[in-house]
């Protein structure tokens, strides 16, 4: 059974501007997320996608969370793992997609997690 669902969409152009500000990056993203995104050819798409995923997770859960409480981890399998307060959150599923102009994410929380 599903306990919660969250979705978010963001403009990549917003992150082209915001991510030039180091303070913005440090407030929103973990060091691991920043390092992952900065390795990409188009890091702003990845930053926008991770931001969407964090927003979607916040909407799907009933917990009061800060952005940095949530870490979006990219696994070698191509799947995403969501960690909250440093621990992988079982039963919380997330999918991210992005293209040139927009990024979007959906999160689903299973009942009992």
N, C-alpha and C positions, 0 to 999 in steps of 0.2 A: 504494500500500500504506500501511496505517496503522502508525505507529511507536508511538503512545501515545494514550490516551484518559483524560480526567479529567472528573469531575462533582462538583458541590457543591450543597448546599441550606442556606439559612440562614433564620432567623426575622427578619422585618423589625422586630419589637418589640425585639430585641437592639440594633439599630442606632438606634432611637429613643433609647435610653439612652446607648449608647457614643458616638454622634456629637455629643453635647453637650460632650464632652471634646475640646478642640482638639488636645491632644497625641496622642490616638488617631488623629484624622484625619491629622495630619502624619506619623505613623509608617507608616500603611497606604497612603494615597492621594497621588498627585502633585497639584501645584497645579492642573493642568488638569482632573483628575478631580474635585477638590473644587469648582472653579468650575462645572463642568457640573452636578453633582448639586445644588448650592445654587440653581440656576436653576429647578429642578423644583418643582411644586406639592407633591409628596410626596418630598422629597429622601432620606428614609431608605430608600425602596424602591430608589432608584438606587444609594445607597451599598451596600446589601445585595447588589444585583445585581453591582456591580463587584467586591465582595469575593469573591463566588461565582466570578466569572470568573477572578480571580487564583488562587484555590485550585484551580480546574479546570486552569488552565494549569500550575501547579506539579506537579499529579498527572500530566499528559500528557507533560511533558518530563522528561528525566533530569538537567537542570541544577539545581544548588543555587541557588535564587533567593530573594531577599528580596521582600516584598510591593511595595516601591517600585521594584524592578528591573523590574516589570511595569506597563505602562500600558494600560488598556482605553480605546480611543478610539472614540467614536461618530462615524461618517461621515455626511455629508449624505444618503447613499443609504439610511440606516437600518441598514446593516451595521456590524459591529464590526471594528476592526482591533486586533491585539495588537502592542504594541511591547515589546521587551526591551532594557534598557539604552539606551532612546531610539531604537532602530531598529525599523521594522516587521519582523515575523517572518513571512517567506513560508512557506507550507505549514502554518501554525498557524491553525486555524479555531475560532471561538468563537461560541456563541449564549447569550444571557441572556434570562430571562423572570422576571417578578415580578408579584405581585398584592398584595392588601392584607396578607396574613399571611406569605407566603413569597417568597423569591427563589431562583432556581436557575440554574445555568450548566453548559454542557458544552464541552469543548475537545477537538479532535482534531488530532494532529500527524501530518503525512504523512511517510513514510519519506524519508530523505535530506535533511531540513531541520533 
